[in-house]
């Protein structure tokens, strides 16, 4: 019963919350307000603050390639030996690919329909000036690249060269092949390598955490420059981006996940009530990782076997990030419209193919989705990297919805895959059904 399931969860002692002004979200919010004020009052001075945003972006980009490699390689190994896990693992991977692909397509369609990012008119000229003539020539050349040339450029000619040049697509190929190679090793030989990669990955995340301490400064510079150069149009568009993304997440949960649950006779409302405490935790932390231990212990009480939960849920944290997919695809359309970068349907399909890979390398900590989004923008070769600092200014608000959608999506995935694999106890759900329905 749900009462006993909650009782079984470990009780932690109350933790004294640090002062609100020490939080990154508060600092970024304050820097946004200051950037807006400076941009409106001293527009000429504000335009000189662009260098602060550029420095922050450069530091972020230094970790993108190695971080994508580590998260993808470690994520593949974390999925386990597919031959050993058999039916559950195969069903999970198929489900992850289908639903996350639907999320990516929905984000692109929704962004195009509402014209997200349009109306930020003067940003085109500034973007072109900041990228320079060389970048424009490179983009023009890329538009005439043949398919054979594109396919050849996806594969690296040097392991280290791909990282040195920042070729994210090539880094992804290396990570995929390296990860599959690790899976072919015996567990005894693979274990120390896997531990080493996880340790290095942790170090790079700490590197990102250090860089993120500079986020308020970078955000101030980017917002001040954007407002000083373009006026209030940029503020209206950023607010519209946040509201539209929340609407998109609600649409995805209600329509897509609702349809999946209905197809497998699962009450979505019932399930959301069952994990309501975890949802509240994410609304405060904006990190899906913060509730993983609780879900690993709680979902077996809902009916999924411990074996299914132990395999599907952690794997989903690397391969089934629905909220991240929605954010990435909608963010792409926002940048393209904001900077007047024309994207044909072929171009959008190409970026969609990139996102199918990069979205699988997103970290489960707060901010990880922004890192892989930066990798996608860089890999596209046509989208303006300048806009990343602008989006980061409101990313704290976006990340709350991203993390919540990720966890709800993985919870639904765990129950669905457990049912498909015959690893679900209907009587357990029936026993907790009435108790969950009676919760206040």
Buried (B, 14 or more C-beta within 10 A) or exposed (E): BBEEBBEEEEEEEEEEEEEEEEEBBBBBBBBBEBBBBBBBEBBEEBBEBBEBBBBBBEBBBBBBBBBBBBBBBBBBBBBBEEEEBEEBBBBBBEBBBEBBBBBBBBBBBBBBEBEBBBEBBBBBEBBBEBBEEEBEEBBEEBEEEEEEEEEEBEEBEEEEEBBEEBBBBBBBBBBBBBBEEBBEEEEEEBEEBBEEBBEBBEEBBEBBEEBBEBBBBBBBBBBBBBBBBBBEBBBEBBEBBBEBBBEBBEBBBEEBBBEBBEEBEBBBEBBBBBBEEBBEBBEEBBBBBBBBEBBBBBBBBBBBBEBBBBBBBBBBBBBBBBBBBBBBBBBBBBBBBBBBBEBEEEBBEBBBEBBBBBBBBBBBBBBBBBBBBBBBBBBBBBBBBBBBBBBBBBBBBBBBBBBBBBBBBBBBBBBBBBBBBEBBBEEBBEBBBEBBEEEE
